[in-house]
């Protein structure tokens, strides 16, 4: 059971990640802003794909923000961020920012819901056990 401070810290990190991914990354994919076409040309991403990418990004982040679907949302958001890393790496652009966002996302989830990670951190391998019945 997380302490109150851990839970609050986890939700603050979760909120910051959600605010950034939706407000500073997802929503701008739907609006026109100076330099948008140049940035997408540099990343070699067709500008017509941006609304679809924005919908995917917002959807997976919403799943992450909902407590019941947070783990599933974190996995999907990790995949999305991995695509962002690849998009930046392939054109020689800075690639570490999506990784930082992903680490903060998982840290926030770990602080607010440490029970989710019991399977991962278990000292016994319960995946391969068979009954000798």
N, C-alpha and C positions, 0 to 999 in steps of 0.2 A: 504494500500500500504506500503510495507516494505521500510525502509530507505536503502540507499546505503550500510551503514555499516552492517545492518541486513542481507541484501541480500548476501553480500560478506562473512560474517561470516557463513551464512547458506551453501553457496557453499563450503567453506573451510571444514566445518564439513562433508558435503556430500562427498566431495572428499576423505577425510581421511577415512571415513567409507568404501567407495567403494574401495579404494586402499587396505585397510586391508582385507576386505572380499574376494576380487578377488585375490590380490597378495599374501597375507600371509595365506589364508585359502582355497580359491577355486582352484587355480593353483596347489598347492602342493598335492592335491588329485590325480593328474594325473602323478606325478613323484615319483620316489623312493628316499627316504632319510633315513638316519640312525635313527632307533627307530620307524619308521612308523608302522611296524608290531606289535611291543610291545604296542604302544599306542592304536592301534585299538583292540588288544586283551584285554587290560585293560578296554576299553569302551564297549567290547563285540559287536563290529560292524564288520561284515565280510569285509575283505579288498577288496573283489570283488565289494562291494557297493560304494567304494570311487569315482570312475569316475562318477557314476550316481549322487551321492551327490554333486560332484564338478560342474557338468553341471547344476543341479538345483540351486545351490548357485550362480553361475555366472549369470544365466539367470534372477533370481529375482533381483539381484543387478543391472544388466543392466537396467531392467525395472525401478528401483528406480532412476537411474542416468538420465534417459530421462525425461525432464520436463513434457511432456504430460502424461506419465504413472507413474509418481513418486509416487502418492498416492497408486495406485494399487501395485506397486513394494514394497512400504514400508509395506503394509499389508502382502504381500507374504513373504517378508524378515523377518517380525516379526514372522510369523509361522515357518520359517526355524530356526530362532534363538531360538524359544521356544523348538523345537526338540533338539537343541544343549544343552539347559538347562536340559532337561529331560535326555538326554544321560549321562551327567555328574553327575546329582543328583543320578541316579539309581546305580552308582558305587561308590558313596561317593567322587567324584572328585570336584574340585572348579567349581562352577556353575554360579558365578556372572558376569564373563566377557561377555558372550553373552547378558546379560541384559544391561550392560554398553554400549555395541555397539548399542543395540536397542534404548536406550535412546538418545544417540548421533545422531543416524539416524533420529529419530522423531524430535529432537530439530533442526537439520539442515533443515529438511523439513519445520518445522514451521517458521523458520527464513526466508527462501527464498520464501515460498508460504503461508503466513498466511491466505489468503482467503480460503484455503482448509478447515480450521478448523472452519469456520463460522457456519456450521451446528451443529458441536459438542458443540460449546460454546454459541449457541443461547439461549437467556433467555426465549423464547417462544417455546412451543412444537408444531412444525409444522408437526410432524409425525402423530399425531392422530386427526388433525382437519378434520372436515367433513363439507360439505356445507349444509346449512339448507334450500336450494332452493326451 
